[in-house]
Amino acid sequence: MFDVYRNEKRDFLVLSTGSAIPAVYSQNKWRKSRKRVLKVSDEIKSAVQRQGYYVRSLRVTKDRML
C-alpha cells in the first residue's frame, strides 16, 4: 500500500506505507490523503521501490496548456 501527500503548491508525493517524508521535502507542509491507495501505476511503483518516494507537480504550466 501507499501513502499519498499533497502540499499547497499542488505537488504530489507518494511513499510506501509507514515511510517518513524524505529530508529534501520535509520543509514543505504536506497533507496526507485520507483515502488509502492500494494500487498505483507501474511508473510510480518502480520509482518508490528505487528511490523510496515519487514526486510530481500537479501545477498547470503554459507548456501543458498548448
Backbone as XML, in Angstrom:
<?xml version="1.0"?>
<chain id="A" units="angstrom">
  <residue number="1" name="MET">
    <atom name="N" x="0.830" y="-1.175" z="0.000"/>
    <atom name="CA" x="0.000" y="0.000" z="0.000"/>
    <atom name="C" x="0.880" y="1.246" z="0.000"/>
  </residue>
  <residue number="2" name="PHE">
    <atom name="N" x="0.267" y="2.368" z="-0.298"/>
    <atom name="CA" x="0.998" y="3.612" z="-0.447"/>
    <atom name="C" x="0.305" y="4.735" z="0.302"/>
  </residue>
  <residue number="3" name="ASP">
    <atom name="N" x="1.101" y="5.692" z="0.782"/>
    <atom name="CA" x="0.592" y="6.915" z="1.389"/>
    <atom name="C" x="0.771" y="8.036" z="0.378"/>
  </residue>
  <residue number="4" name="VAL">
    <atom name="N" x="-0.256" y="8.860" z="0.224"/>
    <atom name="CA" x="-0.231" y="9.956" z="-0.740"/>
    <atom name="C" x="-0.335" y="11.271" z="0.016"/>
  </residue>
  <residue number="5" name="TYR">
    <atom name="N" x="0.535" y="12.216" z="-0.321"/>
    <atom name="CA" x="0.568" y="13.534" z="0.321"/>
    <atom name="C" x="0.449" y="14.610" z="-0.746"/>
  </residue>
  <residue number="6" name="ARG">
    <atom name="N" x="-0.114" y="15.775" z="-0.347"/>
    <atom name="CA" x="-0.178" y="16.959" z="-1.203"/>
    <atom name="C" x="0.269" y="18.163" z="-0.388"/>
  </residue>
  <residue number="7" name="ASN">
    <atom name="N" x="0.765" y="19.200" z="-1.069"/>
    <atom name="CA" x="1.081" y="20.446" z="-0.371"/>
    <atom name="C" x="0.354" y="21.601" z="-1.033"/>
  </residue>
  <residue number="8" name="GLU">
    <atom name="N" x="0.526" y="22.817" z="-0.487"/>
    <atom name="CA" x="-0.213" y="23.961" z="-1.011"/>
    <atom name="C" x="0.244" y="24.378" z="-2.402"/>
  </residue>
  <residue number="9" name="LYS">
    <atom name="N" x="1.409" y="23.925" z="-2.840"/>
    <atom name="CA" x="1.896" y="24.227" z="-4.189"/>
    <atom name="C" x="1.395" y="23.212" z="-5.212"/>
  </residue>
  <residue number="10" name="ARG">
    <atom name="N" x="0.501" y="22.340" z="-4.782"/>
    <atom name="CA" x="-0.086" y="21.294" z="-5.624"/>
    <atom name="C" x="0.949" y="20.282" z="-6.098"/>
  </residue>
  <residue number="11" name="ASP">
    <atom name="N" x="1.896" y="19.968" z="-5.239"/>
    <atom name="CA" x="2.834" y="18.889" z="-5.506"/>
    <atom name="C" x="2.263" y="17.616" z="-4.912"/>
  </residue>
  <residue number="12" name="PHE">
    <atom name="N" x="2.650" y="16.502" z="-5.474"/>
    <atom name="CA" x="2.089" y="15.195" z="-5.167"/>
    <atom name="C" x="3.246" y="14.293" z="-4.755"/>
  </residue>
  <residue number="13" name="LEU">
    <atom name="N" x="3.181" y="13.687" z="-3.571"/>
    <atom name="CA" x="4.243" y="12.836" z="-3.036"/>
    <atom name="C" x="3.660" y="11.480" z="-2.685"/>
  </residue>
  <residue number="14" name="VAL">
    <atom name="N" x="4.278" y="10.408" z="-3.186"/>
    <atom name="CA" x="3.827" y="9.049" z="-2.900"/>
    <atom name="C" x="4.954" y="8.314" z="-2.189"/>
  </residue>
  <residue number="15" name="LEU">
    <atom name="N" x="4.620" y="7.689" z="-1.044"/>
    <atom name="CA" x="5.577" y="6.901" z="-0.265"/>
    <atom name="C" x="4.975" y="5.541" z="0.023"/>
  </residue>
  <residue number="16" name="SER">
    <atom name="N" x="5.826" y="4.565" z="0.302"/>
    <atom name="CA" x="5.275" y="3.296" z="0.753"/>
    <atom name="C" x="4.724" y="3.502" z="2.165"/>
  </residue>
  <residue number="17" name="THR">
    <atom name="N" x="3.738" y="2.718" z="2.538"/>
    <atom name="CA" x="3.044" y="2.894" z="3.811"/>
    <atom name="C" x="4.011" y="2.861" z="4.984"/>
  </residue>
  <residue number="18" name="GLY">
    <atom name="N" x="3.915" y="3.860" z="5.850"/>
    <atom name="CA" x="4.740" y="3.920" z="7.046"/>
    <atom name="C" x="6.094" y="4.583" z="6.877"/>
  </residue>
  <residue number="19" name="SER">
    <atom name="N" x="6.456" y="4.965" z="5.647"/>
    <atom name="CA" x="7.744" y="5.615" z="5.412"/>
    <atom name="C" x="7.692" y="7.078" z="5.833"/>
  </residue>
  <residue number="20" name="ALA">
    <atom name="N" x="8.841" y="7.594" z="6.241"/>
    <atom name="CA" x="8.944" y="9.008" z="6.614"/>
    <atom name="C" x="9.141" y="9.856" z="5.367"/>
  </residue>
  <residue number="21" name="ILE">
    <atom name="N" x="8.716" y="11.107" z="5.428"/>
    <atom name="CA" x="8.912" y="12.033" z="4.313"/>
    <atom name="C" x="10.403" y="12.311" z="4.182"/>
  </residue>
  <residue number="22" name="PRO">
    <atom name="N" x="10.969" y="12.202" z="2.965"/>
    <atom name="CA" x="12.401" y="12.448" z="2.767"/>
    <atom name="C" x="12.808" y="13.845" z="3.235"/>
  </residue>
  <residue number="23" name="ALA">
    <atom name="N" x="14.024" y="13.968" z="3.734"/>
    <atom name="CA" x="14.524" y="15.230" z="4.277"/>
    <atom name="C" x="14.489" y="16.351" z="3.248"/>
  </residue>
  <residue number="24" name="VAL">
    <atom name="N" x="14.682" y="16.032" z="1.980"/>
    <atom name="CA" x="14.674" y="17.039" z="0.916"/>
    <atom name="C" x="13.319" y="17.734" z="0.840"/>
  </residue>
  <residue number="25" name="TYR">
    <atom name="N" x="12.248" y="17.014" z="1.129"/>
    <atom name="CA" x="10.898" y="17.551" z="1.015"/>
    <atom name="C" x="10.263" y="17.883" z="2.362"/>
  </residue>
  <residue number="26" name="SER">
    <atom name="N" x="10.986" y="17.729" z="3.449"/>
    <atom name="CA" x="10.403" y="17.922" z="4.774"/>
    <atom name="C" x="10.086" y="19.379" z="5.099"/>
  </residue>
  <residue number="27" name="GLN">
    <atom name="N" x="10.683" y="20.350" z="4.401"/>
    <atom name="CA" x="10.414" y="21.750" z="4.708"/>
    <atom name="C" x="9.022" y="22.167" z="4.229"/>
  </residue>
  <residue number="28" name="ASN">
    <atom name="N" x="8.434" y="21.439" z="3.293"/>
    <atom name="CA" x="7.080" y="21.743" z="2.831"/>
    <atom name="C" x="6.054" y="21.169" z="3.799"/>
  </residue>
  <residue number="29" name="LYS">
    <atom name="N" x="4.889" y="21.794" z="3.855"/>
    <atom name="CA" x="3.810" y="21.283" z="4.696"/>
    <atom name="C" x="2.978" y="20.318" z="3.857"/>
  </residue>
  <residue number="30" name="TRP">
    <atom name="N" x="3.119" y="19.047" z="4.136"/>
    <atom name="CA" x="2.409" y="18.011" z="3.399"/>
    <atom name="C" x="1.158" y="17.604" z="4.152"/>
  </residue>
  <residue number="31" name="ARG">
    <atom name="N" x="0.073" y="17.369" z="3.414"/>
    <atom name="CA" x="-1.176" y="16.871" z="3.990"/>
    <atom name="C" x="-1.412" y="15.471" z="3.437"/>
  </residue>
  <residue number="32" name="LYS">
    <atom name="N" x="-1.623" y="14.550" z="4.336"/>
    <atom name="CA" x="-1.838" y="13.168" z="3.937"/>
    <atom name="C" x="-3.261" y="12.989" z="3.424"/>
  </residue>
  <residue number="33" name="SER">
    <atom name="N" x="-3.389" y="12.289" z="2.311"/>
    <atom name="CA" x="-4.706" y="11.972" z="1.770"/>
    <atom name="C" x="-5.417" y="11.020" z="2.716"/>
  </residue>
  <residue number="34" name="ARG">
    <atom name="N" x="-6.697" y="11.210" z="2.881"/>
    <atom name="CA" x="-7.462" y="10.353" z="3.786"/>
    <atom name="C" x="-7.765" y="8.997" z="3.179"/>
  </residue>
  <residue number="35" name="LYS">
    <atom name="N" x="-7.761" y="8.926" z="1.865"/>
    <atom name="CA" x="-8.059" y="7.670" z="1.191"/>
    <atom name="C" x="-6.823" y="6.782" z="1.157"/>
  </residue>
  <residue number="36" name="ARG">
    <atom name="N" x="-7.029" y="5.497" z="1.331"/>
    <atom name="CA" x="-5.934" y="4.538" z="1.242"/>
    <atom name="C" x="-5.739" y="4.160" z="-0.215"/>
  </residue>
  <residue number="37" name="VAL">
    <atom name="N" x="-4.510" y="4.131" z="-0.657"/>
    <atom name="CA" x="-4.208" y="3.800" z="-2.037"/>
    <atom name="C" x="-3.607" y="2.404" z="-2.068"/>
  </residue>
  <residue number="38" name="LEU">
    <atom name="N" x="-4.273" y="1.510" z="-2.757"/>
    <atom name="CA" x="-3.812" y="0.136" z="-2.836"/>
    <atom name="C" x="-2.992" y="-0.125" z="-4.090"/>
  </residue>
  <residue number="39" name="LYS">
    <atom name="N" x="-3.310" y="0.582" z="-5.160"/>
    <atom name="CA" x="-2.676" y="0.306" z="-6.442"/>
    <atom name="C" x="-2.262" y="1.621" z="-7.097"/>
  </residue>
  <residue number="40" name="VAL">
    <atom name="N" x="-1.053" y="1.646" z="-7.647"/>
    <atom name="CA" x="-0.554" y="2.811" z="-8.380"/>
    <atom name="C" x="-0.011" y="2.328" z="-9.717"/>
  </residue>
  <residue number="41" name="SER">
    <atom name="N" x="0.327" y="3.258" z="-10.594"/>
    <atom name="CA" x="0.854" y="2.888" z="-11.902"/>
    <atom name="C" x="2.227" y="2.245" z="-11.758"/>
  </residue>
  <residue number="42" name="ASP">
    <atom name="N" x="2.646" y="1.551" z="-12.786"/>
    <atom name="CA" x="3.954" y="0.886" z="-12.778"/>
    <atom name="C" x="5.096" y="1.897" z="-12.640"/>
  </residue>
  <residue number="43" name="GLU">
    <atom name="N" x="4.936" y="3.081" z="-13.243"/>
    <atom name="CA" x="5.953" y="4.135" z="-13.151"/>
    <atom name="C" x="6.149" y="4.577" z="-11.698"/>
  </residue>
  <residue number="44" name="ILE">
    <atom name="N" x="5.049" y="4.810" z="-10.996"/>
    <atom name="CA" x="5.119" y="5.249" z="-9.602"/>
    <atom name="C" x="5.660" y="4.131" z="-8.723"/>
  </residue>
  <residue number="45" name="LYS">
    <atom name="N" x="5.190" y="2.907" z="-8.938"/>
    <atom name="CA" x="5.637" y="1.775" z="-8.139"/>
    <atom name="C" x="7.143" y="1.552" z="-8.279"/>
  </residue>
  <residue number="46" name="SER">
    <atom name="N" x="7.669" y="1.633" z="-9.496"/>
    <atom name="CA" x="9.107" y="1.429" z="-9.688"/>
    <atom name="C" x="9.922" y="2.566" z="-9.082"/>
  </residue>
  <residue number="47" name="ALA">
    <atom name="N" x="9.415" y="3.809" z="-9.148"/>
    <atom name="CA" x="10.125" y="4.939" z="-8.543"/>
    <atom name="C" x="10.163" y="4.809" z="-7.028"/>
  </residue>
  <residue number="48" name="VAL">
    <atom name="N" x="9.058" y="4.366" z="-6.412"/>
    <atom name="CA" x="9.013" y="4.190" z="-4.960"/>
    <atom name="C" x="9.962" y="3.078" z="-4.537"/>
  </residue>
  <residue number="49" name="GLN">
    <atom name="N" x="10.030" y="2.001" z="-5.311"/>
    <atom name="CA" x="10.939" y="0.907" z="-4.990"/>
    <atom name="C" x="12.392" y="1.336" z="-5.146"/>
  </residue>
  <residue number="50" name="ARG">
    <atom name="N" x="12.684" y="2.123" z="-6.185"/>
    <atom name="CA" x="14.057" y="2.539" z="-6.482"/>
    <atom name="C" x="14.529" y="3.656" z="-5.551"/>
  </residue>
  <residue number="51" name="GLN">
    <atom name="N" x="13.717" y="4.717" z="-5.391"/>
    <atom name="CA" x="14.123" y="5.903" z="-4.631"/>
    <atom name="C" x="13.536" y="5.961" z="-3.233"/>
  </residue>
  <residue number="52" name="GLY">
    <atom name="N" x="12.438" y="5.288" z="-3.015"/>
    <atom name="CA" x="11.737" y="5.365" z="-1.745"/>
    <atom name="C" x="10.593" y="6.358" z="-1.764"/>
  </residue>
  <residue number="53" name="TYR">
    <atom name="N" x="10.454" y="7.113" z="-2.861"/>
    <atom name="CA" x="9.378" y="8.093" z="-2.998"/>
    <atom name="C" x="9.174" y="8.435" z="-4.466"/>
  </residue>
  <residue number="54" name="TYR">
    <atom name="N" x="8.058" y="9.086" z="-4.758"/>
    <atom name="CA" x="7.747" y="9.592" z="-6.094"/>
    <atom name="C" x="7.134" y="10.968" z="-5.919"/>
  </residue>
  <residue number="55" name="VAL">
    <atom name="N" x="7.627" y="11.969" z="-6.643"/>
    <atom name="CA" x="7.117" y="13.339" z="-6.539"/>
    <atom name="C" x="6.750" y="13.827" z="-7.932"/>
  </residue>
  <residue number="56" name="ARG">
    <atom name="N" x="5.613" y="14.517" z="-8.002"/>
    <atom name="CA" x="5.194" y="15.109" z="-9.268"/>
    <atom name="C" x="4.452" y="16.399" z="-8.968"/>
  </residue>
  <residue number="57" name="SER">
    <atom name="N" x="4.632" y="17.374" z="-9.825"/>
    <atom name="CA" x="3.920" y="18.636" z="-9.679"/>
    <atom name="C" x="2.609" y="18.549" z="-10.430"/>
  </residue>
  <residue number="58" name="LEU">
    <atom name="N" x="1.529" y="18.964" z="-9.795"/>
    <atom name="CA" x="0.210" y="18.965" z="-10.427"/>
    <atom name="C" x="-0.170" y="20.344" z="-10.925"/>
  </residue>
  <residue number="59" name="ARG">
    <atom name="N" x="0.780" y="21.283" z="-10.849"/>
    <atom name="CA" x="0.501" y="22.645" z="-11.308"/>
    <atom name="C" x="0.372" y="22.693" z="-12.819"/>
  </residue>
  <residue number="60" name="VAL">
    <atom name="N" x="-0.509" y="23.540" z="-13.294"/>
    <atom name="CA" x="-0.690" y="23.730" z="-14.730"/>
    <atom name="C" x="0.292" y="24.795" z="-15.201"/>
  </residue>
  <residue number="61" name="THR">
    <atom name="N" x="1.078" y="24.457" z="-16.212"/>
    <atom name="CA" x="2.032" y="25.411" z="-16.770"/>
    <atom name="C" x="1.583" y="25.774" z="-18.187"/>
  </residue>
  <residue number="62" name="LYS">
    <atom name="N" x="2.200" y="26.800" z="-18.740"/>
    <atom name="CA" x="1.849" y="27.231" z="-20.087"/>
    <atom name="C" x="2.156" y="26.136" z="-21.104"/>
  </residue>
  <residue number="63" name="ASP">
    <atom name="N" x="3.236" y="25.381" z="-20.907"/>
    <atom name="CA" x="3.586" y="24.314" z="-21.830"/>
    <atom name="C" x="2.509" y="23.238" z="-21.877"/>
  </residue>
  <residue number="64" name="ARG">
    <atom name="N" x="1.917" y="22.920" z="-20.750"/>
    <atom name="CA" x="0.878" y="21.894" z="-20.698"/>
    <atom name="C" x="-0.420" y="22.366" z="-21.339"/>
  </residue>
  <residue number="65" name="MET">
    <atom name="N" x="-0.640" y="23.683" z="-21.377"/>
    <atom name="CA" x="-1.872" y="24.211" z="-21.948"/>
    <atom name="C" x="-1.845" y="24.149" z="-23.479"/>
  </residue>
  <residue number="66" name="LEU">
    <atom name="N" x="-0.675" y="24.161" z="-24.070"/>
    <atom name="CA" x="-0.571" y="24.154" z="-25.537"/>
    <atom name="C" x="-0.785" y="22.801" z="-26.115"/>
  </residue>
</chain>
